[in-house]
Structures are given as structure tokens and as C-alpha cells.
């Protein structure tokens, strides 16, 4: 099965670099505030962020250093047996 991702609009905190970390993101008309950056990691040309949203969901957003953002994973947390770890 091919991997699918969802394009999102991300607003970031800019510190020592532009787009340092996501503060909120928009999926269509829906806005999700980031309440916690759980983890972050690098891959060639990409930066990943594992986030907790104000809706209780866990998200993984990927920033392509060419400028685009995409959501690669979402877990609503409403089904405990499949809940992603927050650590």
C-alpha cells in the first residue's frame, strides 16, 4: 500500500532558525493548537515533529526543507488499544 500524507498549513515559532517548531496547524477549516512537542528528529532534507494537539490527538508533521509541510500520522487517542505512546 502506498504511503499517503496530508498537506497542512503550519504556523511556527521561529527562534534560532526559521520554522523552528510548530505552534499551530490548519487542516482545511480546522485549527489545532500544539500543546506539546513530544519528540523531534531529522532525516535527510526533512524534519519531523511528534506533537500533542489541543484536541488530545497525537500528530506527526514533516517539514521538507524545500518549504512544504505534511501530516504523516494522526492518532485521535479515542481507541486505547491503538493509542500511540506519548513518550
N, C-alpha and C positions, 0 to 999 in steps of 0.2 A: 504494500500500500504506500503511495507517495506521501511524503510529509507535507502537511499544509500549514500555513501560518496566516495570520490576520494582520493587516496593516492597521496601525493605530496612530493617533496624533498624541505626542508626548510632550509635556511641559517639564523642563528640568531645572534643577538648581545648578548654577554654574559657579564653580569655585576655582580651583587651580587649573581647570580645563573647561571648555565649553561642554555642555551636556554631561556634567559630572555625574548626576544621579537623577532619576525620575522623581517628580513631586506629585504629579497627577497625569492621568492619560484619559483619552476620549476614544470610545468605541461607538461610532455613529453618534447618536444624540446623548449617549450615556457617559457620565464623567465618574471616574474612580480616583479618589484621593489615596495617595500612598501613605500608609501609617507606619510601615516598617520596611526597610531594606534588609531582607533575611540573609541574602548572600549575593555575591557578585563574582564573576570570573571572566577571563579573557580567552579568546580564540583568535586565530589569525584574521585580522581585519574586522573583528566583531567584539562587542562587549555584552555580556549577559547579566541580567538583574533578576533575582528571585525576590518578589515583593508580596507584602500583605496589603490588600486594599481595605478601604473603609467599609466594604460590604462583607468582610470576613474571608473573601476569596484569596487564593494564592495564585500569583501570575508569574510567568517567566517572560520578560521582554528582552528582545535582542536589538542592539543598535549596530547597524552596519556603518562602519566608519566613513563610508562614502556619503552617509547622511540619512539613511532611512531607518525607521523603527518597525518592528513587527512583534506580535504576540505569538509565542511559540507554544505556550501551555497555559491552561486555566483549570483550576480545581475550585469548585464552589464550596467545598467543605460540608456539604449537606448530606453526604453519604459516608459516614465514618469509616467503613471498611476500605474505602479507596482514598481517604484523605491523605494528602501529601504531608510529609513531615515538615515542620516549621523550623527545623534545625539542620 
